[in-house]
Amino acid sequence: MKLTEIVQAQAILPRLESSERDDAVRELIGSLVRDGAAEEASEPELVEKLLDRERKGSTGFGRGVAVPHVKHKGVREIRAAIGISEHGIDFNALDKQPVYTVFLLLSPEDRPEEHLQAMETIFKNLSKDTFRRFLRQAGTREEVMSLLDEADHQQPGG
């Protein structure tokens, strides 16, 4: 699975407006719903499920990155949004540092294997220092898409 298959340009927010975790989650889910990844009627429930997940255990994995994710019946296909915060967001990350890059993943409830593949692809790339640094510095959707495309071509079979 490739990053460019799950992240659409319209769901890239190179300048997150939100400075709080809950608002950032809402902002990113809104971008995915507007892009057609999920039914509009499911947006409030998606937000609640994701925020509930965050309250149980942060998806802020450290190194300035968080990957909130949820499987839901209202999601049509696997899609991820990317939000970049200039000042950082408190995601209660494992390393207690602010989060600057948020990958928010929505998956259909009935496709758990694809959800795991998408998570693996996201984490494989976010584990690379250079990828994280360039992503955080990206100022436009085009720059982010270019980075994702480059990362896809560095994968075996890419």
Phi and psi in degrees as a GROMACS rama.xvg file:
@    title "Ramachandran Plot"
@    xaxis  label "Phi"
@    yaxis  label "Psi"
@TYPE xy
-108.713  150.043  LYS-2
-59.3043  -39.5757  LEU-3
-70.454  -12.4928  THR-4
-82.6041  -26.0969  GLU-5
-107.796  -17.7159  ILE-6
-109.684  121.371  VAL-7
-99.1063  146.689  GLN-8
-54.4323  -37.597  ALA-9
-66.5153  -18.3528  GLN-10
-100.114  16.9334  ALA-11
-103.176  122.657  ILE-12
-114.618  91.9087  LEU-13
-68.4008  -12.554  PRO-14
-138.601  87.0465  ARG-15
-58.8441  132.42  LEU-16
-77.7556  -31.8119  GLU-17
-74.2431  142.43  SER-18
-113.202  -4.00013  SER-19
-113.77  146.698  GLU-20
-52.7089  -52.6072  ARG-21
-61.5398  -40.4563  ASP-22
-67.9605  -37.6795  ASP-23
-64.0536  -41.3964  ALA-24
-60.3321  -45.9146  VAL-25
-61.0377  -43.7665  ARG-26
-62.2387  -43.6586  GLU-27
-71.3163  -41.0839  LEU-28
-63.1049  -41.0939  ILE-29
-57.3646  -40.8385  GLY-30
-65.7038  -36.9862  SER-31
-70.9246  -39.4459  LEU-32
-65.7932  -43.8171  VAL-33
-61.4656  -30.2959  ARG-34
-82.7981  -2.60627  ASP-35
90.4204  9.33363  GLY-36
-71.3084  -25.2935  ALA-37
-145.256  159.033  ALA-38
-65.8459  138.359  GLU-39
-57.2733  -37.2746  GLU-40
-65.4663  -21.2894  ALA-41
-89.2311  -5.18104  SER-42
-55.2477  -49.84  GLU-43
-60.8219  -39.1095  PRO-44
-68.8757  -37.5529  GLU-45
-61.9543  -45.3813  LEU-46
-59.232  -47.6553  VAL-47
-62.9337  -42.6118  GLU-48
-62.5646  -42.8583  LYS-49
-67.8636  -42.3276  LEU-50
-67.8868  -36.4464  LEU-51
-61.9078  -42.1793  ASP-52
-61.2532  -40.8519  ARG-53
-66.3258  -36.3202  GLU-54
-68.407  -30.1922  ARG-55
-78.7435  -28.5409  LYS-56
-179.205  126.067  GLY-57
-64.2893  144.425  SER-58
-97.5705  12.2111  THR-59
-79.9427  104.664  GLY-60
-91.7953  3.13891  PHE-61
98.5632  174.344  GLY-62
58.618  26.796  ARG-63
80.899  17.2463  GLY-64
-127.979  143.144  VAL-65
-133.283  146.09  ALA-66
-132.246  71.4942  VAL-67
-64.3259  141.358  PRO-68
-152.381  151.527  HIS-69
-156.673  147.215  VAL-70
-106.307  136.958  LYS-71
-153.603  146.602  HIS-72
-65.9787  -23.6796  LYS-73
-83.9284  -1.43322  GLY-74
-89.4308  127.939  VAL-75
-81.4757  -40.9013  ARG-76
-153.027  159.597  GLU-77
-64.1795  125.628  ILE-78
-145.615  145.956  ARG-79
-125.845  146.426  ALA-80
-111.014  151.975  ALA-81
-125.05  127.97  ILE-82
-122.256  137.051  GLY-83
-118.726  126.423  ILE-84
-107.656  126.494  SER-85
-67.8773  -38.3684  GLU-86
-102.68  -9.26144  HIS-87
90.8554  149.707  GLY-88
-126.668  137.83  ILE-89
-77.6987  106.178  ASP-90
-105.801  12.1783  PHE-91
55.18  44.5872  ASN-92
-64.8435  157.554  ALA-93
-57.8232  -36.9766  LEU-94
-90.7369  6.65386  ASP-95
64.4755  14.492  LYS-96
-97.674  156.939  GLN-97
-64.9029  155.76  PRO-98
-101.776  130.933  VAL-99
-109.032  -22.8222  TYR-100
-127.529  124.892  THR-101
-119.633  121.164  VAL-102
-101.825  114.573  PHE-103
-108.518  119.601  LEU-104
-110.021  127.194  LEU-105
-112.621  134.693  LEU-106
-133.997  148.141  SER-107
-62.9441  143.332  PRO-108
-60.0855  -33.2054  GLU-109
-93.233  16.0834  ASP-110
-131.618  60.2656  ARG-111
-63.144  -30.8036  PRO-112
-65.2205  -43.171  GLU-113
-66.188  -35.2967  GLU-114
-59.7092  -46.3735  HIS-115
-64.8721  -39.8439  LEU-116
-61.5571  -43.7162  GLN-117
-63.3546  -44.2272  ALA-118
-60.5176  -42.7781  MET-119
-61.3352  -44.1258  GLU-120
-62.1032  -45.289  THR-121
-61.8508  -49.7725  ILE-122
-65.9473  -37.2463  PHE-123
-57.7181  -41.625  LYS-124
-77.9835  -39.8825  ASN-125
-69.9571  -14.5203  LEU-126
-77.6066  -10.4678  SER-127
-90.8525  121.682  LYS-128
-56.2543  -44.7314  ASP-129
-63.0945  -43.7169  THR-130
-60.6331  -47.3214  PHE-131
-61.0012  -43.5609  ARG-132
-65.2612  -47.2825  ARG-133
-65.9704  -37.3089  PHE-134
-62.346  -44.7081  LEU-135
-63.5281  -29.9122  ARG-136
-86.7335  -11.8639  GLN-137
-63.6574  135.97  ALA-138
-109.844  -9.80141  GLY-139
-136.202  162.473  THR-140
-59.9602  -40.059  ARG-141
-62.1245  -41.7021  GLU-142
-63.4644  -41.5523  GLU-143
-64.7036  -46.6657  VAL-144
-61.0622  -38.296  MET-145
-62.3062  -43.1307  SER-146
-62.8611  -42.2168  LEU-147
-64.1573  -42.4186  LEU-148
-62.7659  -43.8584  ASP-149
-62.1996  -42.9079  GLU-150
-62.5274  -40.8466  ALA-151
-60.4537  -38.7449  ASP-152
-77.9848  -11.511  HIS-153
-87.7675  -12.9307  GLN-154
-77.8503  150.392  GLN-155
-58.0729  134.058  PRO-156
81.584  4.92838  GLY-157
